[in-house]
């Protein structure tokens, strides 16, 4: 997550607007927070109509937190301008890179993997989180 502090949320806008200094780290924290607020609101407004478990809520918050892990420098400029010129015909997408980095974080960090196990988050929940990041959830 530390590298996200150095990736501009607004791409190259800060060159024109010096106050536009938002970064992907701040954005991801806010997204996770708003995911939680959204779930709480949905559950309160539709009590008895929908049921979102605490585990599902946690997965949605984790997806919000991790959805931009795969962004490269200068954000969407990297996706839309740099990659197509550097690797013509590439199917590279930051969402897929985010999922790959999420898998790597869990595989290479025993304490994180242990935290997932303590919350009973197994392969099914990890796949659900990645589907949310990719934007095509088949679980709902």
C-alpha positions as semicolon CSV with decimal commas, in nm:
position;residue;x (nm);y (nm);z (nm)
1;X;0,000;0,000;0,000
2;X;0,291;0,237;0,057
3;X;0,356;0,267;-0,317
4;X;0,001;0,398;-0,364
5;X;0,102;0,712;-0,173
6;X;0,326;0,802;-0,469
7;X;0,066;0,741;-0,740
8;X;-0,138;1,049;-0,824
9;X;-0,513;0,994;-0,813
10;X;-0,569;1,269;-1,068
11;X;-0,297;1,167;-1,310
12;X;-0,122;1,469;-1,459
13;X;-0,375;1,726;-1,330
14;X;-0,144;1,835;-1,049
15;X;0,085;1,993;-1,311
16;X;-0,193;2,240;-1,390
17;X;-0,366;2,247;-1,050
18;X;-0,097;2,227;-0,777
19;X;-0,361;2,171;-0,507
20;X;-0,479;1,851;-0,678
21;X;-0,248;1,634;-0,474
22;X;-0,472;1,336;-0,403
23;X;-0,312;0,994;-0,420
24;X;-0,429;0,637;-0,470
25;X;-0,364;0,549;-0,104
26;X;-0,608;0,814;0,019
27;X;-0,856;0,712;-0,248
28;X;-0,842;0,343;-0,147
29;X;-0,892;0,422;0,222
30;X;-1,193;0,637;0,134
31;X;-1,333;0,371;-0,098
32;X;-1,313;0,106;0,174
33;X;-1,483;0,340;0,421
34;X;-1,760;0,429;0,175
35;X;-1,812;0,059;0,091
36;X;-1,882;0,000;0,459
37;X;-2,119;0,297;0,478
38;X;-2,301;0,175;0,165
39;X;-2,347;-0,175;0,305
40;X;-2,472;-0,034;0,637
41;X;-2,719;0,194;0,457
42;X;-2,846;-0,086;0,231
43;X;-2,896;-0,314;0,528
44;X;-3,079;-0,044;0,726
45;X;-3,301;0,071;0,439
46;X;-3,388;-0,281;0,324
47;X;-3,399;-0,468;0,653
48;X;-3,562;-0,805;0,590
49;X;-3,536;-0,771;0,212
50;X;-3,163;-0,831;0,173
51;X;-2,915;-0,998;0,399
52;X;-2,547;-0,916;0,374
53;X;-2,337;-1,115;0,616
54;X;-2,053;-0,966;0,818
55;X;-1,814;-1,178;0,612
56;X;-1,956;-1,042;0,284
57;X;-1,937;-0,688;0,422
58;X;-1,572;-0,741;0,515
59;X;-1,498;-0,877;0,168
60;X;-1,660;-0,574;0,006
61;X;-1,452;-0,338;0,224
62;X;-1,133;-0,530;0,141
63;X;-1,217;-0,507;-0,231
64;X;-1,262;-0,131;-0,192
65;X;-0,929;-0,106;-0,014
66;X;-0,742;-0,317;-0,271
67;X;-0,915;-0,220;-0,596
68;X;-0,635;0,012;-0,713
69;X;-0,327;-0,185;-0,608
70;X;-0,243;-0,247;-0,974
71;X;-0,233;0,116;-1,085
72;X;0,091;0,225;-1,246
73;X;0,253;0,568;-1,233
74;X;0,030;0,858;-1,337
75;X;-0,277;0,643;-1,287
76;X;-0,498;0,603;-1,597
77;X;-0,239;0,773;-1,815
78;X;-0,028;0,461;-1,756
79;X;-0,320;0,236;-1,865
80;X;-0,444;0,438;-2,158
81;X;-0,131;0,595;-2,306
82;X;0,190;0,435;-2,180
83;X;0,101;0,063;-2,193
84;X;-0,053;0,072;-2,545
85;X;0,261;0,243;-2,676
86;X;0,508;0,031;-2,478
87;X;0,333;-0,300;-2,544
88;X;0,109;-0,270;-2,852
89;X;-0,182;-0,512;-2,844
90;X;-0,146;-0,572;-2,472
91;X;-0,458;-0,668;-2,280
92;X;-0,310;-0,529;-1,957
93;X;-0,566;-0,383;-1,717
94;X;-0,499;-0,234;-1,376
95;X;-0,791;-0,433;-1,230
96;X;-0,622;-0,761;-1,324
97;X;-0,292;-0,629;-1,190
98;X;-0,472;-0,538;-0,866
99;X;-0,594;-0,898;-0,832
100;X;-0,246;-1,035;-0,904
101;X;-0,096;-0,804;-0,640
102;X;-0,370;-0,900;-0,393
103;X;-0,287;-1,270;-0,443
104;X;0,084;-1,193;-0,403
105;X;0,022;-0,998;-0,080
106;X;-0,158;-1,292;0,075
107;X;0,090;-1,554;-0,053
108;X;0,400;-1,363;0,054
109;X;0,277;-1,229;0,387
110;X;0,215;-1,503;0,645
111;X;0,064;-1,263;0,900
112;X;-0,187;-1,137;0,643
113;X;-0,275;-1,494;0,543
114;X;-0,319;-1,573;0,913
115;X;-0,548;-1,271;0,957
116;X;-0,761;-1,394;0,667
117;X;-0,781;-1,739;0,828
118;X;-0,879;-1,584;1,164
119;X;-1,168;-1,408;0,989
120;X;-1,260;-1,735;0,812
121;X;-1,177;-1,587;0,473
122;X;-1,082;-1,876;0,249
123;X;-1,043;-1,929;-0,126
124;X;-1,413;-1,863;-0,193
125;X;-1,401;-1,523;-0,019
126;X;-1,071;-1,432;-0,186
127;X;-1,226;-1,513;-0,524
128;X;-1,530;-1,300;-0,432
129;X;-1,301;-1,006;-0,345
130;X;-1,121;-1,043;-0,678
131;X;-1,450;-1,060;-0,868
132;X;-1,554;-0,735;-0,703
133;X;-1,222;-0,575;-0,802
134;X;-1,261;-0,698;-1,160
135;X;-1,616;-0,571;-1,172
136;X;-1,790;-0,894;-1,267
137;X;-1,918;-1,063;-0,958
138;X;-2,105;-1,387;-1,017
139;X;-2,167;-1,439;-0,646
140;X;-2,463;-1,203;-0,598
